[in-house]
Amino acid sequence: MGIWNAVERWLFAENSTYYERARPLYRHLHWPADTVSVPHISGPRVRKDLMEAMDPVEDFEFAEYCVGLSTIGLVGDAAKESAAAYCMAALDQVMEANAAPVRFVNYQLCPLTNETEIAEVERAAKGEDQFGPAHYHIAQAITHFSQTPTPAYEDCIKQSISAVESVLRIATGEETAKMASLLNSFEKTYGEMHPSLRVAIDKLYGYASDEEGVRHGATKASTVGEPEARCMLVTCSALTNYLIQKSRTIRVHEG
C-alpha cells in the first residue's frame, strides 16, 4: 500500500501521457495492452492486483518499473533524471518507513540500507569518462547482487573485483599485466599507496581468484553468500572511487 500511495498520484494522472504510461504498465503486468481503460478505471484494477495477487518480490519489481514510467513524456536527460530521482526518493521513504531491507541504488532496489554504502556504490557505478568500463562492472555487480528471486553472489564478486582491475588497466595502459605488475605501474605513475592498502587490493584479487566459482570454474560447492558479496561490492566500489580520484588528482597536479 505504501508503494501504491507513492506512485498512484502521477501514475494515473489524467493527462496527455497517461496512455503512454499505461500501455507498458499493462504489458509489465502481463495484461493485454489493448484493454487499457481511463485512469479512474485502470487505477483500481492495478491496485487490486498489486494488493491481492503480487508477492513481495513482484511488489519490489513493480516499484522499480514505476521509476522508468515516471520519465515517460519528458524531454531531455535532465528532466528525466530529475523525475526518476524524485520517484526513487519517494519510494525509498516508503522502504525506510516499513523497514524494507532494500533501497534504490543505480535505479535498482538493492539489499543495501546504509546511506554511506549506498553513496559509495552509486558513485562507483556512474560515469561516462575513460573509466566507463569500471563503472559498468560495478553496475553489473549491483544487478547480480539485487537479482530476484536468487541473487548471483559469485557474479557480484567477480564484477566487483573486475572494476578495480579495470581502473588499474585503464590508468596504466597495461591490458595484459597481472595484478602485482598493475599496482607497480600505477604507483610509478600516480604516486605510492600505503603498503597495507596495496597489499589489501592484491589480497582481495587473490580471494576472488581462489574462491570456488568466482573468477574460475568451480570444482566444489561455493561458500560465497550475501555477506561476502556485500563486502566485496562495497569495498571494491570504494577502491574504484579511490583509484580513479588518485589518478585524476595526479594528472591535475601535473597539468
Solvent accessible surface area in square Angstrom, and as a share of the most:
residue,aa,sasa,rsa
1,M,119,0.53
2,G,28,0.27
3,I,20,0.10
4,W,14,0.05
5,N,100,0.51
6,A,26,0.20
7,V,0,0.00
8,E,68,0.31
9,R,162,0.59
10,W,48,0.17
11,L,3,0.01
12,F,16,0.07
13,A,30,0.23
14,E,135,0.61
15,N,78,0.40
16,S,108,0.69
17,T,26,0.15
18,Y,3,0.01
19,Y,87,0.33
20,E,93,0.42
21,R,12,0.04
22,A,2,0.02
23,R,109,0.40
24,P,23,0.14
25,L,1,0.00
26,Y,1,0.00
27,R,140,0.51
28,H,57,0.25
29,L,20,0.10
30,H,169,0.76
31,W,40,0.14
32,P,76,0.48
33,A,25,0.19
34,D,132,0.68
35,T,58,0.34
36,V,23,0.13
37,S,34,0.22
38,V,58,0.34
39,P,13,0.08
40,H,130,0.58
41,I,93,0.47
42,S,0,0.00
43,G,5,0.05
44,P,62,0.39
45,R,100,0.37
46,V,0,0.00
47,R,91,0.33
48,K,120,0.51
49,D,34,0.17
50,L,5,0.02
51,M,71,0.32
52,E,124,0.55
53,A,70,0.54
54,M,30,0.13
55,D,71,0.37
56,P,98,0.61
57,V,53,0.30
58,E,73,0.33
59,D,34,0.18
60,F,54,0.23
61,E,68,0.30
62,F,0,0.00
63,A,0,0.00
64,E,55,0.25
65,Y,68,0.26
66,C,0,0.00
67,V,6,0.03
68,G,44,0.42
69,L,5,0.02
70,S,18,0.12
71,T,27,0.16
72,I,49,0.25
73,G,45,0.43
74,L,69,0.34
75,V,139,0.80
76,G,40,0.39
77,D,110,0.57
78,A,82,0.64
79,A,41,0.32
80,K,83,0.35
81,E,102,0.46
82,S,72,0.47
83,A,24,0.19
84,A,5,0.04
85,A,53,0.41
86,Y,140,0.53
87,C,3,0.02
88,M,25,0.11
89,A,54,0.42
90,A,27,0.21
91,L,0,0.00
92,D,34,0.18
93,Q,127,0.56
94,V,25,0.15
95,M,4,0.02
96,E,114,0.51
97,A,87,0.67
98,N,99,0.51
99,A,88,0.68
100,A,14,0.11
101,P,92,0.58
102,V,16,0.09
103,R,32,0.12
104,F,8,0.03
105,V,0,0.00
106,N,25,0.13
107,Y,98,0.37
108,Q,41,0.18
109,L,10,0.05
110,C,0,0.00
111,P,34,0.22
112,L,0,0.00
113,T,64,0.37
114,N,77,0.39
115,E,142,0.64
116,T,103,0.60
117,E,48,0.21
118,I,23,0.12
119,A,60,0.47
120,E,44,0.20
121,V,0,0.00
122,E,44,0.20
123,R,130,0.47
124,A,0,0.00
125,A,10,0.08
126,K,96,0.41
127,G,38,0.37
128,E,179,0.80
129,D,51,0.26
130,Q,88,0.39
131,F,0,0.00
132,G,19,0.19
133,P,72,0.45
134,A,0,0.00
135,H,13,0.06
136,Y,133,0.51
137,H,47,0.21
138,I,0,0.00
139,A,20,0.15
140,Q,52,0.23
141,A,0,0.00
142,I,0,0.00
143,T,54,0.32
144,H,34,0.15
145,F,1,0.00
146,S,16,0.11
147,Q,80,0.36
148,T,67,0.39
149,P,120,0.75
150,T,92,0.54
151,P,41,0.26
152,A,19,0.15
153,Y,47,0.18
154,E,50,0.23
155,D,60,0.31
156,C,0,0.00
157,I,0,0.00
158,K,85,0.36
159,Q,35,0.16
160,S,0,0.00
161,I,0,0.00
162,S,19,0.12
163,A,0,0.00
164,V,0,0.00
165,E,21,0.09
166,S,14,0.09
167,V,0,0.00
168,L,0,0.00
169,R,56,0.21
170,I,54,0.27
171,A,9,0.07
172,T,31,0.18
173,G,58,0.56
174,E,54,0.24
175,E,143,0.64
176,T,125,0.73
177,A,21,0.16
178,K,159,0.68
179,M,8,0.04
180,A,53,0.41
181,S,46,0.30
182,L,0,0.00
183,L,1,0.00
184,N,67,0.34
185,S,22,0.14
186,F,0,0.00
187,E,25,0.11
188,K,174,0.74
189,T,69,0.40
190,Y,8,0.03
191,G,31,0.30
192,E,148,0.66
193,M,12,0.05
194,H,122,0.55
195,P,93,0.59
196,S,73,0.47
197,L,56,0.28
198,R,56,0.21
199,V,76,0.43
200,A,42,0.33
201,I,0,0.00
202,D,57,0.30
203,K,138,0.58
204,L,35,0.18
205,Y,39,0.15
206,G,26,0.25
207,Y,71,0.27
208,A,0,0.00
209,S,26,0.17
210,D,121,0.63
211,E,32,0.15
212,E,37,0.17
213,G,25,0.24
214,V,6,0.04
215,R,65,0.24
216,H,112,0.50
217,G,72,0.69
218,A,61,0.47
219,T,125,0.72
220,K,141,0.60
221,A,91,0.71
222,S,39,0.25
223,T,109,0.64
224,V,17,0.10
225,G,18,0.17
226,E,55,0.24
227,P,90,0.57
228,E,63,0.28
229,A,0,0.00
230,R,71,0.26
231,C,74,0.44
232,M,4,0.02
233,L,0,0.00
234,V,27,0.16
235,T,46,0.27
236,C,0,0.00
237,S,0,0.00
238,A,38,0.30
239,L,16,0.08
240,T,0,0.00
241,N,8,0.04
242,Y,72,0.27
243,L,0,0.00
244,I,9,0.05
245,Q,103,0.46
246,K,39,0.17
247,S,0,0.00
248,R,100,0.36
249,T,56,0.33
250,I,42,0.21
251,R,92,0.34
252,V,110,0.63
253,H,137,0.61
254,E,126,0.57
255,G,100,0.96
